């Protein structure tokens, strides 16, 4: 006759070799003699779970825990059963109990962080990570840095991360968290470098692979981002979060079929995974399927009522109107989120404020609308870094370098490719309308807001032993170097193009780089999308941008930025007369035909009737004006 220990060991060996019938028979015999042995009950639960008999497994493990409620192994096994049934909250509750009992509490804490991250509950994951770090005396510093970062004390957080890495250069958690901080500050190159170092040290660090994918995607290196996400997916093949990130990356790359495929795979694993539903709404909006997009956004909001981004996505359609019940629900959610500490909650609070601003503006309750817009902008301003004086100093240096004499001395330099048409200006000033008009021409392809020009400018002085940086480095570059930069810009844009003779680059911030553009690509065309300053600045103030445009969240910053924009455009007209065509939004709306003719002539194109029928163009549009330009 087997004693309980022998039966347990024998059954364990059978299960390891997948001899489930023998394991079940052994346990059945033993439990007939020892019906309340918690270890035998637990082993029977494990056997049933391995056979995907989750109901039976749950019953045995619950029975085992009634007898031995502090058995951390049984708690974790039961959590695994709940996870197999896609019951995340009960699983997390069990793991949190297991942490208190297990000698391997650090590993279980990491599991909790991982599960929350994969479920898209990033704020909870952040708190769980802080708890995990607090439990380890050596890593308490990282928990303190996380706290400082959440309070927007970025310098304090960075100082701690750097000190930890000085003492422990191979600390992958410190590397990853420093990278996350860099990305939050939109320092994507530096962030990607941290993540690469982390995965070099620990190739199975799937969270760092995901972070690397996000950083590369922000840099519009979509193929490299997909590769990083794929590495994460190999490690976590059932992660709806990673698949959703891959869908977002594909959407940004204008690979809409691939985007939908990734999102459908994500939703097949977790049908109620709200970030995937949100991205599905974005994809549908991009291709003009507005009603389906609205359904996706509503589904997302229904699953998580305090998820402000779902409501802002509805408002950002610009043509959608909220009902009274929805406004009341949003105001209640905003009140509950006020002064919360988590990253996710803070972003939702901002999104609700902007959305309520739009809702009350649509109702012509302008004072109340402005109160909400002001609240959202104030909250957002505290979470971004922007120095107007630094921006002005940068423009001073650019003006000093790019003079008439500079261009005269470099006549004939650069790559002679004439395919780029850049649309510059301020956001919310009609650039999407101009792009849509141009992209309706048979020889012009509309791409996106490309980051390559400004990045090429900033990198033109990298790795020099003399330390000279842009823009002063432009005086030092030789003809072949200048031509090479232009050729590299053209090569980088190829991933966004399908063979048209001309293409648009609609990054509005490129207005500071018109001189740099003319140096490296003298035949490129530039159009300045201009609007009355009140409309332009107020439009930007009312817009919650997905990223960038950090100057737009404060009225003083906005006014200063607009004055700098006008200053730079006046300079380009003085030193490069005729290089830039200024298109006033008001003129385009009032007299489309005249403006379209001027645009075509400036770009060296024959006027086409299709440019006047731009609203019938079915191309994907990803900016906030997507629905307006289709009307």
C-alpha positions, 0 to 999 in steps of 0.5 A: 500500500502506497503512503501519501508521499510515495503516491505523490512522487509517483503521480508527479513522475507520471504527469511529467511524462504525460502518462495522465491515466496512470497518474489519475489512477494512482491518485484516485487509489491514494485519495480513497485512503487519504481523502483530505491530503492537501498535497494529493488533492493539489497533484490531482488538480495539476493532472486535470489542468494538464489535461485541460479539465479545468473545472475538475482542476479548479474543484480539487485545488479549491479543496486542497486550499481549504485544508491548507490555505497557506500553500503558495504552490497550490495558490499559484496552480489555481491561479494558472487554472483561472488564467487558462480560463481567461479569468485574470482578476481571480488569478491576480488575487491568488498570486497576491496571496501566494506572494505572502506565503512563498519563499520565491515571492520575487518571482511571483511578484514579477509574474503579477507585473507581467500579467498586468502588462500583458493585459494592458493595465499599465498603471497597475503594472507600474505599481506592482513593479514598484512593490516588487522593487521595494521588496529587494533592498538593493533595488529600492532605489529603482522604486524611488526613481519610479516614484519621482518619474510619476511625479514628473521629477524626470531629472531626479529619476534619471540621476537615480537610474544613472547611479544604479547603473554606475554601480551595477552596469548590467542591471537590466531593470535599471536599463529598461526603466531609464529607456522608458524615461527617455522615451517619455521625454521623446528621446527615442534614440537614447531610449532605444539604446537602453533597451538594446543593451538590456536585451543584449544582456538578457535576450529573454527580457520580453518587456524590453523587446516591447519597449524597443519596438515602441521606440523604433516605431516612434522613429518610423523605423517600422520594419525594425520595430516589427522585428523587435515585437516579433522577438517579444512574441516568440517569448510570449506567444499568447500575449494580446498586448504584444499583438496589439502593439504590432497592430499599432506599428502596422497602422503607423506604417500604413500596412492596414491589412497587416494591422487588422490581422494582428488586432484580430489575433489579439482579440481572438486571445482576449476578446475584451482587450480594450487597447486592441479595440481602440486601435481597430477603431483607429484603423477603421477611421483611417480608411474612412469607415467612420460608423464602424470606427465609432462602434469600436470606440464605443465598445472600448469605452463600454469595457473600461469606462474610465479609459479617457482615450476611447472617448477622446478618439470619438471626439477626435473624429471632429464630426461626432457629437456626445449625448447628455448621458455620455457627458455626465458619465465623462464628468463623473469619470474625470472627477474620480480620476482627479489628482491620481498618481498612476501614468494611465489614470493621469493620461485618462484624466487629460483625455477626458478634459479635452473630450469634455471641452470638445463636447461643450464647444459643440453645444456652444457653451464656450466658457465651460468648454474653455475651462475643460480645455484649459484643465487638460492643457495644464495637466498635459503641460506638466507632463512634457518638457519644452523650453521656448527660450531654447527653441528661440536660441536654436532658431537664432543659430539656424538664421546665423548659418543659413544666409544668402552667402551660404547658399550662393557658395553651395550652388549645385550641391546636394542630391538633385532628386526633385520628388519631395514636396514638403508641407510645413507650418503649424498643426491645425492650419490646413496642412491635411487639406493641402496634402489631400489636394496634392495626393489627388494628383495622378503623379503625387503620393501622400505619405505621412508626417515623416521624421527623417528631415529633422533627424537628419539635421540633428544627426549631421554633427554626430560623432565629430571629434571637434564637437561641432553640431548642427547647424554650425556643422553645415559650414564644415560639410563637404559636397559629397557629405551633403549629397549623401545626406540628401540621398539618405533622406530619399532612401528612408522615404522609400518605405512609405512610397509606391512608385509615384513621381512625387511624394508629400512629407507633411511634418509641420515642424519642418519649417525650421529646416527649410534651409537644411532641406534646400542644401541637401535637396535643392529641387525639393518643393516647400508649401507653407500651410498658413492660417489666421493666428487665432484659428491656428493657435486655438486649434492647436490648444484644443487638440490632444496630440498623440505625440510631439507638439509639446509647445501647444499646451500653454497659451504663452508657449503657443503665441511664442512658437507662432511668432518664431514660426513667422520669423523663420518663414520670413527669413527663408523668403529673404534668403531663398525667395520663391522657395516656399509657396504660402497657402492661406487656409482661408484662401483655399477654402474660398477659392479652391481652383485658384489655389490648386492651380498655384500649388500645381504650378509651384510643384511643376505639375499640370493642373488636374480636375481630380485636385478639385475633387480631393474629397472623393479620394479614398486614400488613408488619412491618419491625422485629426482632420481625416473626416473633415477632408472627406466632407 
